[in-house]
């Protein structure tokens, strides 16, 4: 029997980051189950150590790819290229930052334990598989690993009805989206005879499809886009976002907005640009429409909200529209700026959104319910450093110069203009002006709003060490990239290529 079995060769360096996270998660759970409750923040610190170890290995992997070139491993299931390496570094960094911001939140809500951190790691593994997958089935497994962990995380605050409701909504709607995605995979397999992403691209370049097969192919592409559009929360597949973002525990919201969005956009880029480059004229107009709808609807609806978490949810929809602009630009022949702009935006936005929601988590106080604009009133007088950091994050999301947000938005808008997509570039700039009103409302509440009756009775906003570290790192990154963006732009350009 042993003579007939054919086992795939394993590139151990390529999968070491996944092994570190998986093994660390299992060890932490076993140790936590067999020992007394750990001292405060130890669960978070253990998760951060795993994330840092993962980043170190990914740095070696980045160097190895630069020396030996990109490759596909484990029977062509995973693509190991600079695109994968940069995505994995961003996911591991986001995991570390969110874990630190979660530490005080769980103690404050009397929920401290290893379960949330294990779910974070599980979701990160799913996200990493999504970004590296070179096979649709493997991609679907990564998607479900990420999604199921996020469903549970959204409902993890057992004493808040809103958290339970958000988890249920996310689970039901996410199930529908996964069904669309899986049906799309089935139709593409029926058309091309393979589930391998790079193999699909080869088949579509080599064969001419007759009318019936072409219809099935287009239906598969459409269903794939529906499933991925739900995961990245673009209009009109965005309806779950405000309720889930508002109801989920605030650190979980930051994890969804950073890691979840990064993984889904990375998977979308790989599918559209590797598996379906010959069908660009079919999917690019759809991406164009989704981008325009998202930047406009997200910006306009964000302005009229009164809850900061809902504001930021609609803001994330607008940001998703900007990223879709980069993917649309990448679909033009000869484009060299679209995909680097997408990667740059994803990395920058991940840090921005984690920093922003960390501040929101602190201002929400015990119970995680005080996320309305009134809760930010007087923050500039009570916690000026915290309000200043929040101001930096908001200005960056608005796209102000000398912040990382300006570099991100300039990248996608310039890539659209370079491909003569002037209409979408103009719409995006107008939407940015509209969205600026949203960020100004929060800043006015922090710095200029007068105190009202009952403000003195509110719980003081505390800034624990772990959250302070996250906010400080995010602020430094935001300003550093805004002033010296060259190193990150170079990394994004290097990563803008696919194996296979």
MARKEMAR-161194 format. One record per residue (C-alpha): residue number from 1; chain; x, y, z. Coordinates in steps of 0.5 Angstrom, whole numbers, plus 2048, in hexadecimal, padded with zeros to 3 digits. Each point is the difference from the previous one (the first is absolute). Example, Ala and Ser with C-alpha at 12.3 -4.5 7.8 and 13.67 -1.06 7.14 Angstrom:
// MARKEMAR-161194
1,A,819,7F7,810
2,A,802,807,7FE
// end
This chain:
// MARKEMAR-161194
1,A,800,800,800
2,A,806,805,802
3,A,803,7FF,7F9
4,A,7F9,802,7FC
5,A,7FF,806,805
6,A,802,807,7FD
7,A,801,805,805
8,A,801,808,7FF
9,A,807,803,801
10,A,800,805,806
11,A,803,806,800
12,A,801,801,807
13,A,803,807,800
14,A,7F9,802,7FC
15,A,7FB,7FD,805
16,A,804,802,806
17,A,7FC,806,802
18,A,7FA,7FC,800
19,A,803,7FB,804
20,A,802,805,805
21,A,7F9,803,801
22,A,7FD,7F9,800
23,A,805,7FD,805
24,A,800,806,804
25,A,7F8,800,801
26,A,800,7F9,802
27,A,805,801,805
28,A,7FD,806,803
29,A,7F9,7FD,800
30,A,803,7F9,804
31,A,804,804,805
32,A,7FA,805,801
33,A,7FC,7FA,802
34,A,805,7FC,804
35,A,802,806,804
36,A,7FD,805,805
37,A,7FE,807,7FC
38,A,806,804,7FE
39,A,802,806,802
40,A,7FD,806,7FD
41,A,802,801,7F8
42,A,804,7FA,800
43,A,7FB,7FD,7FB
44,A,801,806,7FC
45,A,808,800,800
46,A,800,7F9,7FE
47,A,7FC,801,7FA
48,A,804,806,7FF
49,A,807,7FC,800
50,A,7FD,7FB,7FB
51,A,7FE,806,7FB
52,A,807,803,801
53,A,803,7F9,7FF
54,A,7FC,7FF,7FA
55,A,802,807,7FD
56,A,808,7FE,801
57,A,7FF,7F9,7FC
58,A,7FC,804,7FB
59,A,806,805,7FF
60,A,804,7FA,7FF
61,A,7FB,7FE,7FB
62,A,800,807,7FC
63,A,808,7FF,800
64,A,7FF,7F9,7FD
65,A,7FB,802,7FB
66,A,804,806,7FE
67,A,806,7FB,7FF
68,A,7FD,7FA,7FD
69,A,7FA,802,7FD
70,A,7F8,7FF,801
71,A,7FE,7F9,800
72,A,7F9,7FC,801
73,A,801,7FB,805
74,A,7FC,7FA,803
75,A,7FD,7FD,7F9
76,A,7FF,807,7FE
77,A,7FB,802,806
78,A,804,806,802
79,A,804,806,7FD
80,A,806,802,803
81,A,802,807,7FD
82,A,801,807,803
83,A,7F8,801,800
84,A,7FF,7FB,805
85,A,806,802,804
86,A,7FE,807,801
87,A,7F9,7FE,801
88,A,802,7FB,805
89,A,804,805,804
90,A,7FB,805,800
91,A,7FB,7FB,803
92,A,805,7FE,805
93,A,801,807,802
94,A,7F9,801,800
95,A,7FF,7FA,805
96,A,805,803,805
97,A,7FD,807,800
98,A,7F9,7FD,801
99,A,802,7FB,805
100,A,803,806,804
101,A,7FA,804,7FF
102,A,7FB,7FA,803
103,A,804,7FF,806
104,A,7FD,806,804
105,A,7FA,7FF,7FD
106,A,7FF,7F9,802
107,A,802,802,807
108,A,7FB,806,800
109,A,7FA,7FC,7FE
110,A,802,7FA,805
111,A,801,7FB,7FA
112,A,808,7FF,800
113,A,802,7F9,7FE
114,A,803,7FC,7FA
115,A,7FA,7FF,7FC
116,A,800,807,7FC
117,A,808,800,7FF
118,A,7FF,7F8,7FD
119,A,7FA,803,7FB
120,A,805,806,7FE
121,A,805,7FB,7FE
122,A,7FC,7FB,7FD
123,A,7FD,806,7FC
124,A,807,802,7FE
125,A,802,7F9,7FD
126,A,7F9,800,7FC
127,A,802,807,7FD
128,A,807,7FE,7FF
129,A,7FE,7FA,7FC
130,A,7FB,805,7FC
131,A,806,804,7FE
132,A,804,7FB,7FE
133,A,7FB,7FB,7FD
134,A,802,7FD,7F9
135,A,7FA,7FC,800
136,A,7F8,802,800
137,A,7FF,7FA,805
138,A,806,802,805
139,A,7FD,807,7FF
140,A,7F9,7FE,802
141,A,803,7FD,806
142,A,804,806,802
143,A,7FA,804,7FF
144,A,7FC,7FC,805
145,A,805,7FF,805
146,A,800,808,800
147,A,7F9,801,800
148,A,7FE,7FB,805
149,A,805,803,805
150,A,7FD,807,7FF
151,A,7F9,7FD,801
152,A,802,7FE,807
153,A,804,806,801
154,A,7FA,805,7FF
155,A,7FC,7FC,805
156,A,805,7FF,805
157,A,7FD,805,805
158,A,7FB,7FC,803
159,A,7FD,805,804
160,A,7FF,805,7FB
161,A,7F9,7FF,7FC
162,A,803,804,7FA
163,A,806,7FB,7FF
164,A,7FC,7FA,800
165,A,7FC,803,7FB
166,A,806,803,7FC
167,A,803,7F9,800
168,A,7F9,7FC,7FD
169,A,7FF,806,7FB
170,A,807,7FF,7FD
171,A,800,7F8,801
172,A,7F9,800,7FC
173,A,802,805,7FA
174,A,807,7FD,800
175,A,7FD,7F9,7FF
176,A,7FD,803,7FA
177,A,806,803,7FD
178,A,804,7FA,801
179,A,7FB,7FC,7FC
180,A,800,805,7FA
181,A,808,7FF,800
182,A,800,7F9,800
183,A,7FB,7FF,7FB
184,A,804,805,7FC
185,A,806,7FB,801
186,A,7FC,7FB,7FD
187,A,7FE,803,7FA
188,A,807,802,7FF
189,A,802,7F9,801
190,A,7FB,7FE,7FB
191,A,802,804,7FB
192,A,808,800,800
193,A,801,7F9,803
194,A,804,802,806
195,A,800,803,807
196,A,807,803,7FF
197,A,800,807,800
198,A,806,801,7FB
199,A,7FE,7FA,7FD
200,A,7F9,803,7FE
201,A,804,806,7FD
202,A,804,7FB,7FC
203,A,7F9,7FD,7FD
204,A,7FD,806,7FF
205,A,806,803,7FC
206,A,800,7FA,7FC
207,A,7F9,7FE,7FE
208,A,7FA,804,7FD
209,A,7FA,7FE,803
210,A,7F9,7FF,7FC
211,A,7FA,804,802
212,A,7FD,7FB,805
213,A,807,800,804
214,A,801,807,800
215,A,7F9,801,803
216,A,802,7FB,806
217,A,807,804,800
218,A,7FD,807,801
219,A,7FB,7FD,805
220,A,806,7FD,804
221,A,804,807,800
222,A,7FA,803,802
223,A,7FE,7FC,806
224,A,807,800,802
225,A,800,808,800
226,A,7FA,800,804
227,A,803,7FB,806
228,A,806,804,800
229,A,7FD,807,800
230,A,7FC,7FE,806
231,A,806,7FE,804
232,A,803,807,7FE
233,A,7FA,804,801
234,A,7FF,804,7FA
235,A,7F9,803,7FE
236,A,7FB,7FC,7FF
237,A,803,7FB,804
238,A,801,804,806
239,A,7FA,7FF,804
240,A,803,7FC,805
241,A,805,805,802
242,A,7FD,805,804
243,A,7FD,7FC,805
244,A,805,7FB,801
245,A,806,805,801
246,A,7FB,803,805
247,A,7FE,7FA,804
248,A,807,7FC,800
249,A,805,801,805
250,A,804,806,7FE
251,A,807,7FD,7FF
252,A,7FC,7FA,7FC
253,A,7FD,806,7FC
254,A,808,802,7FE
255,A,802,7F9,7FF
256,A,7FA,7FF,7FB
257,A,802,807,7FD
258,A,807,7FF,7FF
259,A,802,7F8,7FF
260,A,7F9,7FE,7FD
261,A,800,806,7FB
262,A,807,7FF,7FE
263,A,7FF,7F8,7FF
264,A,7FA,801,7FC
265,A,803,805,7FB
266,A,807,7FC,800
267,A,7FC,7FA,7FD
268,A,7FB,805,7FC
269,A,807,802,7FC
270,A,803,7FA,800
271,A,7F9,7FD,7FD
272,A,7FF,805,7FB
273,A,807,801,7FD
274,A,803,7F9,800
275,A,7FA,7FC,7FF
276,A,7FC,805,7FC
277,A,804,805,7FC
278,A,7FD,7FE,7F9
279,A,7F9,802,803
280,A,802,807,802
281,A,7FB,803,7FB
282,A,7FB,7FC,804
283,A,802,801,807
284,A,803,807,800
285,A,7FA,804,7FF
286,A,7FC,7FD,806
287,A,806,802,804
288,A,800,807,7FD
289,A,7F8,800,802
290,A,802,7FD,807
291,A,805,805,802
292,A,7FC,806,7FE
293,A,7FA,7FE,804
294,A,804,7FE,806
295,A,804,807,800
296,A,7FA,804,7FF
297,A,7FB,7FC,805
298,A,805,7FF,805
299,A,802,807,801
300,A,7F9,803,7FF
301,A,7FD,7FB,805
302,A,806,801,805
303,A,7FE,807,801
304,A,7F9,7FF,802
305,A,802,7FB,806
306,A,800,802,807
307,A,804,7FA,803
308,A,807,800,7FF
309,A,801,7F8,7FE
310,A,7FA,801,7FB
311,A,804,806,7FD
312,A,806,7FC,800
313,A,7FD,7FA,7FD
314,A,7FD,804,7FA
315,A,807,803,7FF
316,A,803,7F9,7FF
317,A,7FB,7FF,7FB
318,A,803,807,7FC
319,A,807,7FD,801
320,A,7FE,7FA,7FD
321,A,7FE,804,7FA
322,A,806,803,800
323,A,804,7F9,800
324,A,7FB,7FE,7FA
325,A,802,806,7FC
326,A,807,7FD,801
327,A,7FE,7F9,7FE
328,A,7FC,803,7FA
329,A,807,804,7FE
330,A,804,7F9,800
331,A,7FB,7FD,7FB
332,A,802,805,7FB
333,A,806,7FD,7FB
334,A,807,802,801
335,A,7FE,803,807
336,A,805,800,805
337,A,7FD,805,806
338,A,7FA,7FD,801
339,A,802,7F9,804
340,A,805,804,804
341,A,7FB,805,802
342,A,7FB,7FB,803
343,A,806,7FD,804
344,A,802,806,803
345,A,7F9,802,801
346,A,7FE,7FA,804
347,A,807,800,804
348,A,7FF,807,802
349,A,7F8,800,801
350,A,801,7FA,805
351,A,805,804,805
352,A,7FB,806,7FF
353,A,7FA,7FC,802
354,A,803,7FC,806
355,A,802,807,803
356,A,7FA,803,7FF
357,A,7FC,7FA,803
358,A,804,800,806
359,A,7FF,807,802
360,A,7F8,7FF,7FF
361,A,801,7FA,804
362,A,803,804,806
363,A,7FB,805,7FF
364,A,7FA,7FB,800
365,A,802,7FF,807
366,A,7FD,7FA,804
367,A,7FA,7FC,7FC
368,A,803,802,7FA
369,A,7FA,804,7FE
370,A,802,807,800
371,A,802,801,7F9
372,A,7FB,806,7FE
373,A,803,807,7FF
374,A,7FE,802,807
375,A,805,7FB,803
376,A,806,804,7FC
377,A,7FE,807,803
378,A,805,803,804
379,A,806,7FB,7FF
380,A,804,805,7FE
381,A,800,803,807
382,A,800,7FA,803
383,A,805,7FC,7FC
384,A,804,804,7FB
385,A,805,7FB,7FE
386,A,7FA,7FB,7FE
387,A,7FC,805,7FD
388,A,806,803,7FC
389,A,802,7F8,7FE
390,A,7F9,800,7FE
391,A,800,806,7FC
392,A,806,7FD,7FC
393,A,7FC,7FA,7FE
394,A,7FA,804,7FE
395,A,804,805,7FC
396,A,804,7FA,7FC
397,A,7F9,7FD,7FF
398,A,7FE,806,7FD
399,A,806,800,7FB
400,A,804,806,803
401,A,807,801,7FE
402,A,806,7FE,804
403,A,7FC,7FA,802
404,A,800,7F9,7FE
405,A,7F9,801,7FE
406,A,802,805,7FA
407,A,805,7FB,7FE
408,A,7FB,7FB,7FF
409,A,7FA,804,7FD
410,A,805,803,7FB
411,A,803,7F9,7FE
412,A,7F9,7FE,7FE
413,A,7FD,806,7FD
414,A,807,801,7FC
415,A,800,7F9,7FD
416,A,7F8,801,7FE
417,A,803,807,7FC
418,A,806,7FD,7FD
419,A,7FB,7FB,7FD
420,A,7FB,805,7FE
421,A,7FB,7FE,804
422,A,7FF,808,802
423,A,7F8,7FF,802
424,A,802,7FB,806
425,A,805,805,802
426,A,7FC,806,800
427,A,7FB,7FC,804
428,A,805,7FE,805
429,A,802,807,801
430,A,7F9,803,801
431,A,7FF,7FA,805
432,A,806,801,804
433,A,7FE,807,801
434,A,7F9,7FE,802
435,A,803,7FB,805
436,A,804,805,803
437,A,7FA,803,803
438,A,7FF,7F9,804
439,A,807,801,803
440,A,7FF,807,802
441,A,7FA,7FE,804
442,A,804,7FC,804
443,A,806,805,801
444,A,7FB,805,802
445,A,7FD,7FC,805
446,A,806,7FE,803
447,A,803,807,800
448,A,7FB,806,7FF
449,A,7F9,7FD,803
450,A,7FE,803,807
451,A,7FF,7FC,806
452,A,7F9,7FE,801
453,A,7FC,7FD,806
454,A,802,7FA,803
455,A,807,800,7FC
456,A,803,800,807
457,A,7FD,7FA,802
458,A,803,7FC,7FB
459,A,805,7FA,801
460,A,807,803,7FE
461,A,804,7FE,7FA
462,A,806,7FC,802
463,A,806,7FE,7FC
464,A,803,7FA,802
465,A,807,7FE,7FE
466,A,7FE,7FB,7FA
467,A,7FB,805,7FD
468,A,805,805,800
469,A,805,7FC,7FD
470,A,7FC,7FF,7FA
471,A,7FD,807,7FF
472,A,808,802,801
473,A,802,7FB,7FA
474,A,7FA,802,7FC
475,A,801,808,800
476,A,808,7FF,7FF
477,A,7FE,7FB,7FA
478,A,7FB,805,7FD
479,A,805,806,801
480,A,806,7FD,7FE
481,A,7FD,7FD,7F9
482,A,7FD,807,7FF
483,A,806,803,800
484,A,805,7FB,7FE
485,A,7FC,7FB,7FB
486,A,805,7FD,7FC
487,A,802,7FA,803
488,A,7F9,7FE,801
489,A,7FE,802,7F8
490,A,806,7FC,7FE
491,A,7FE,7FA,804
492,A,7F9,800,7FD
493,A,803,800,7F9
494,A,805,7FA,801
495,A,7FA,7FD,803
496,A,7FB,801,7FA
497,A,802,7FA,7FC
498,A,7FD,7F9,801
499,A,803,7F9,800
500,A,7FD,7FB,7FB
// end
